[in-house]
Amino acid sequence: MKDQEKFLEDIGSYMASPILSVDANTSIQDAANFMQENNVGSLFIKSGDDYPGIVTETDFTRKVLGAGLSPATTNDESVMTSPIMSMENYFEY
């Protein structure tokens, strides 16, 4: 149990705090600008009080630009990765 807690503690030092998120209906263009302003490569997608997914720079490149979609008219919810997997999903306490 102590090893698992130490492992999660070490991983936590690499994570951004507070969690940076955008609303589910935010355009890819606005989300990309927000990521650039905050020097991050991913954002959680917020819908109400929940975080149903995450978008990354790779999602923007492959799922938007690679598919010929417009960043100005495509929303982040349509290209997000869902559900979010966390390290806690893999450990029993």
C-alpha positions in Angstrom: 0.0 0.0 0.0 2.8 2.4 0.8 4.5 1.8 -2.6 1.2 2.6 -4.4 0.8 5.8 -2.4 4.4 6.9 -3.2 3.9 6.0 -6.9 0.8 8.2 -7.1 2.5 11.0 -5.1 5.4 10.9 -7.6 3.1 11.1 -10.6 1.1 13.9 -9.0 4.2 16.1 -9.1 4.0 16.1 -12.9 0.4 17.1 -13.1 -0.9 20.7 -13.5 -2.8 22.1 -10.6 -5.5 23.4 -10.7 -7.1 21.3 -13.4 -7.4 23.3 -16.6 -10.6 22.7 -18.4 -12.9 24.1 -21.1 -16.6 23.7 -21.6 -17.8 20.9 -23.9 -19.0 23.3 -26.5 -15.7 25.3 -26.8 -14.3 25.4 -30.4 -11.1 23.7 -31.1 -9.6 27.0 -32.0 -10.5 28.6 -28.7 -9.3 25.5 -26.8 -6.0 25.6 -28.6 -5.5 29.2 -27.8 -6.2 28.5 -24.1 -3.7 25.7 -24.2 -1.1 28.0 -25.7 -1.8 30.7 -23.1 -1.3 28.3 -20.3 1.6 26.3 -21.8 -0.2 22.9 -21.6 -0.7 20.1 -24.0 -4.1 18.9 -22.9 -7.3 20.1 -21.3 -10.1 18.4 -19.5 -13.6 18.8 -21.0 -16.2 20.0 -18.5 -19.9 19.3 -18.8 -21.8 20.6 -15.8 -20.0 19.3 -12.7 -18.5 16.4 -14.6 -15.3 15.9 -16.7 -16.4 13.4 -19.4 -13.2 13.6 -21.5 -9.9 15.1 -22.4 -8.5 16.8 -25.5 -4.8 16.9 -26.5 -2.6 18.5 -29.1 -2.6 15.1 -30.8 -6.4 15.0 -30.9 -6.3 18.4 -32.6 -3.8 17.3 -35.2 -5.2 13.9 -36.0 -9.0 14.3 -35.5 -9.4 17.9 -36.6 -6.7 18.9 -39.0 -6.0 15.4 -40.4 -9.7 14.9 -41.0 -10.1 18.3 -42.8 -12.3 19.8 -40.1 -12.4 23.5 -39.3 -11.0 24.3 -35.8 -13.3 27.4 -35.7 -16.5 25.3 -36.1 -15.6 22.0 -34.5 -16.2 21.7 -30.8 -13.9 19.9 -28.4 -16.5 17.5 -27.2 -16.7 15.9 -30.7 -13.0 15.0 -30.7 -12.3 14.4 -27.0 -11.1 11.1 -25.6 -13.6 9.6 -23.2 -13.8 8.1 -20.7 -10.8 9.6 -18.8 -8.6 6.9 -17.4 -6.7 7.6 -14.2 -4.1 5.8 -12.2 -6.5 5.4 -9.3 -8.6 3.1 -11.6 -5.8 0.6 -11.4 -5.1 0.4 -7.7 -7.0 -1.1 -4.8 -6.7 0.7 -1.4 
